[in-house]
Amino acid sequence: MKRHRLLPLCALLGFLFAGFLPNFEAQEDCAQGLGADIYFLVDSSWSMGVENFKHIRQFLYSLIQSLHQVGGERFKFALVQYNTKPQTEFQLNSYPTTQGVLAHIKAMLYHGGGTQTGLGLDFLTRTHLTTASGSRAVDGVAQVVVVLTDGRSQDDVAEPAQVLWLAGVEVFAVGVQDAVDSELRDMASKPHDTHVFSVDSFLTLRDIIQDLVVGLCDAVTRSEGGPVANEAPVSGGGTAQDSADLVLLIDGSENVGAANFPFVRDLVLRIIEPLDVGRDTFRVALALYNGNPQIKFYLNSYDSKSSVLEAVKGLSYSGGDESNLGFALEEVAKSLLSQTAGGRADEGVPQMLVVISAGPSTDDTGAGDRALKRASVITFGVAIGDTASADLEAVATDKSFVLSAPDFRTVASTGDQLLPFINGVVQRTIIVQNEFTEVLAVGPRDIIFLIDSTMGATLINSVREFIKRFVDIMPIGPDGVQVGVAQFSNIPRLEMDLNSYGSREELTAALGSIKPRPGQTVNIGAALDFVRTNMLRPEKGSRIQQGVPQVLLLMTSKKSSDSVAAPAIALQRLGVLTLAAGSKTATENELQQIAFADSVAFYLKDFRSLLRNPKAIVDALSTIAGVVVTEGPTEPVVEITTVQTQKVVRDIVFLVDGSNYVGSSNFPYVRDFIINVVNQLDVRPDRVRIGLLQFAESQKIEFHLNSYSSRQDVVNKISQLRLTGGSVLNTGAAMNYALANMFQPSTGSRRKQGVQQVLVLITGGPVQDQAKNAADKLALAGVLTFTVSSGQADEALMRTVAFVEDLAYHETSFSNLPALAEQIMPKLITVVGDTDVTETTFPEETAVVAGAERDVAFLIDGTENVRRDFAYIRDFILKVIEPLDIGTDRVRVSVVQHSERPTPTFYLNTYQTKDEVIRAVRGMTLAGGRSLNTGAALSFMKDTILSERHGSRASQNVPQFLIVLAAGRSRDSVKDSAGALKTEGVVPFGVGVKDADPKQIAAISHNPSFAFNVREFSELSTVTQRLNNYVSLPREELTTVLQQVQSNAAKRDIVFLLDGSDNTINGFPEIKLFVKSIVESLSVSESQDRVSVVQFANNPEVNFYLSSHKAKDDIINAIENLRHKGGRRLNIGGALQFVRHSVFTSSTGSRRLEGVPQILILLSTKPSTDNVRSPAFALKEHGIVSVGVGVGDANHSELEMIAFKPGFTYKVTDFSKLPSIQSQIVATLNINKETAETMTGISDLVGKNSTFQYMPKIGVQYLSSE
């Protein structure tokens, strides 16, 4: 019977898997003939669930089938499921063909358990990345790991991920639903934009398959058949004058001896002490050597000087008869200076080696010395005694770089002598002189580098370093060689003109502006035209009219999306000598078409090879000459646009389908289409204005017609668009919404001045409401509707939606949309609608509602710490104020920067219009400063900014909002000044980034739900919508929300059930500190949070009840005075039963019957000596939310049984690690009394009368009883 029932299911699964597969051309070999070992680490925890696991199987099936299509049997696959116990499904060598792998995935079972991703990574490393398991790493085959998870890990992921990176493994992280973005980034290789994938639901996993396949293939090809290099972040533009990589190589042999080793260790401390050690400044690595080198720590092991010094202090003498310096030098070159080890050579950061030796080498040093010199490493030596100098002078970059000490007692003084040399390298007064840095005798010439900005960080770093080295050997100056730079994707961007910098030093410093930028396509033709019409002009430094050779080097990683023939010919007619270099998907035919001769068309496998073998291109740039045709640039000059039209004045709104019908894989084509259209328009307030909104089931305004006043600003914003997602497509509702909200005078529409209004609808799915009716309303209002459709959109229906049929454009493939821009342009700028339209056909704007007035002040971090991220802060402010109706009698805005002291940028009454405020924010520059005094700044905000003389309307009962953004800890106290603001009726929000103190952010905020913390500035966009939700509320609703928050946000009964057995006697101070730190974050009072503490061992004992203390200080004192209970046994089951019957009761202060959340935090250190199952279930039946904290030998599965759900368990190895989970516990405690729909299914555990909503993105949970 089972066989017969299984057959139809297998057939159905086969059908589902087949239908899940994206459209890949089988013949496309994206890995360029290379092999790969691909390991899948798949979350199968309880939070996943059986139904969702089916989608995981479908996703894996389709992904592996797609990879097989493009990589064949050269791609091998392994798979591990993980929860609290990782389990191998199959190894790389389990199946000889991919068909066996696919059959296994179809039949794969779901296991369930906790979420221990770090354990899974460690298991994968130990058991799968071995030759015995099928790994081909020793043969140079790329090693790639794909982690798939749906929630927060219960253990650390960063350290096991780093082990993989250092082994040269490329890691991709895929997060579904509740996956934590910061954890995904901790695991994934860099750059994160190509290695981290997030989707909102299991159903939408299919949307990322194509992007993931492209990313995996790119990782394989970048490996070039060798270990994959993990990209390191660019530091300060890659050529910072205050950064260096320093490796210390210490003789640990008997040359030194145990008695003398402390003197050597003190020398190392003395060398490091004066250095500015940090992630973006000095990085330090260290190795000892005897017969073999021993790496003690890498360049990226420590980010602070204190950590490095502690590591050095912990060094011990290794001993050994041999002193193989040559072997050690080779190991330094191979393992300590690479990108994966933290080396930044590709970013232009100098690399130094200091060898400390007390005797001759026992092996040949030649090979190691040559490897270091090839890598441009600057080597210094410290010789102790008479016998070490000869070998050190042989390997040092220069003999003068070897310092000597007669004995060990005097060696410490050489540290002071060494410091000027190290500083000289950092300040570039000491450089490696080789054949590439000798200044060549080159005549005057103008050289422009035209660079594809989409090629990725690694290749851009290499290109930038190549240009820097080239500049170093050129006679730079107004009478010698001049250099200009432009970058391009689908649009060109000027970085520097030929006359921008007149000296080598200025030019080198400015090369930091060459940075990677996202993009799917490149328009080389438009970029060539841009160089011709905008850069080769006398006022821009070109000496073309004096007969100076004009040389252009194009560097691209892709084939052009537009035509290059005419622009290339136009440059040749002008006499420009164009060279073309390409890699990756660039084609030799196109490069030859662009280059003025075939001999200067260079096809490279990888631009990194330019650093190893630059001669051919350097020779061409410095020697080629040609007949200059004295033909001036084409007139008139067009700024960037590639078409010239009559004066065009219109308001154009793009209505963009952001649903899953378009999907994340096709959305870049939509973006590129819009950008290509915008680039052909003269965008400015008195010509063309652009607005944009996305839609699916609902609508999202991205920007209004008056949000941006230049083409570049509009293009930059469009480049940052991300798909909103959604499976329902209400096109008609979106068109009505656009008519009512986008074509209004307050949002930038000029319809009342007779300017033509245009709507461009872009969609890829079927209309699911009445779009035709909405189209008629738009037509009656005189709005010209264009439709651009693809995918599953109904082409015939779109023709009826367009203003007239020939304004409807359809492409079967999304990839053809970018090219459609040229077709649509003539009609987009010339067709006019019926202008005889009465105002009644237009929906009128809603009058300003009484009570919509508000004063919004921003207090932002203005220290030097945020200089590189200041653009993110400006963008954050712009996004918060975007939906606000700014005006003197409506919303007023102020911005203040602060460091040691506050610096107002503008006051509440400085500007009267939204345009003025936006311009002021965009023009904002960093005030500067070393540290934050946020407490003093808050007082300044209360007394000065939010005062009547500076525009505050608090006396008129206008709501006062303050948004505080900090990226570091305040040196002064924020508590009193924040309290004074709140007492005055100001509603503060706290936003913490990077090193901000979450406690200070919480203290600043009106309440805990008004405090937001993100790890990176790039994540600020996740906060703006939530701020908008509050700041935009009508006054009455705001009052209601604040009252609800005040009454609900911190109303919990929290019981700590602490292991008081003999097992915890030594760790009891840490346990008390842990409990205190959690209580510090609570709002303790009789009407808000109540706290109780119970200890247990053989039997439980109440230290104090929920009703014992009414103030936080009293509870803190009671915790400090706790005395350890003691006891040999640990009866957790009995303790759980006791707290249910004797502590969570009305008589002892519990408010369970009032619907107040009941929370139990259990801390144990060993397995229970009695049964816990029945008492644990009874707690859940009573709606008590249990959180399990395990230390040391605590039984994790037992904690999961007790916990309200598996994700509510936390485990640390010892008591000292308890602070590491404190913030997670506090987030788990964010439970509000609220009637809400069950989101996680937890209510099934509690009972049908309770509902529970868990919202991990903002750390808020809801529990209520009906």
Secondary structure, 3 states (H helix, E strand, C coil): CHHHHHHHHHHHHHHHHHHCCCCCCCCCCCCCCCCEEEEEEEECCCCCCHHHHHHHHHHHHHHHHHHHHHHHHHEEEEEEEECCCCEEEECCCCCCCHHHHHHHHHHCCCCCCCCCHHHHHHHHHHHCCCHHHCCCHHHCCEEEEEEEECCCCCCCCHHHHHHHHHCCCEEEEEEECCCCHHHHHHHCCCCHHHHEEEECCHHHHHHHHHHHHHHHHHHHHHHCCCCCCCCCCCCHHHCCCCCEEEEEEEECCCCCCCCCHHHHHHHHHHHHCCCCEECCCEEEEEEEECCCEEEEECCCCCCEHHHHHHHHHCCCCCCCCCCCHHHHHHHHHHHHCCCCCCCCHHHCCCEEEEEEECCCCCCCCHHHHHHHHHCCCEEEEEEECCCCHHHHHHHCCCHHHEEEECCHHHHHHHHHHHHHHHHHHHCCCCCCCCCCCCCCCCCCEEEEEEEECCCCHHHHHHHHHHHHHHHHCCCECCCCEEEEEEEECCCEEEEECCCCCCCHHHHHHHHHHCCCCCCCCECHHHHHHHHHHHHCCHHHCCCHHHCCCEEEEEEECCCECCCCHHHHHHHHHHCCEEEEEECCCCCHHHHHHHCCCHHHEEECCCCCHHHHCCHHHHHHHHHCCCCCCCCCCCCCCCCCCCCCCCCCCEEEEEEEECCCCCHHHHHHHHHHHHHHHHCCCCECCCCEEEEEEEECCCEEEEECCCCCCCHHHHHHHHHCCCCCCCCCCCHHHHHHHHHHHCCCHHHCCCHHHCCEEEEEEEECCCCCCCHHHHHHHHHHCCEEEEEEECCCCCHHHHHHHCCCHHHEEECCCHHHHHHHHHHHHHHHHHCCCCCCCCHHHCCCCCCCCCCCCEEEEEEEECCHHHHHHHHHHHHHHHHHHCCCCEECCCEEEEEEEECCCEEEEECCCCCCEHHHHHHHHHCCCCCCCCCECHHHHHHHHHHHHCCHHHCCCHHHCCCEEEEEEECCCECCCCHHHHHHHHHCCCEEEEEEECCCCHHHHHHHCCCHHHEEEECCHHHCHHHHHHHHHHHCCCHHHHHHHHHHHHHHCCCCEEEEEEECCHHHCCCHHHHHHHHHHHHHCCCECCCCEEEEEEEECCCEEEEECCCCCCCHHHHHHHHHCCCCCCCCCCCHHHHHHHHHHHCCCHHHCCCHHHCCCEEEEEEECCCCCCCCHHHHHHHHHCCEEEEEEEECCCCHHHHHHHCCCHHHEEEECCHHHHHHHHHHHHHHCCEECCCCCCCCCCHHHHCCCEEEEEECCCCEEEEEEC
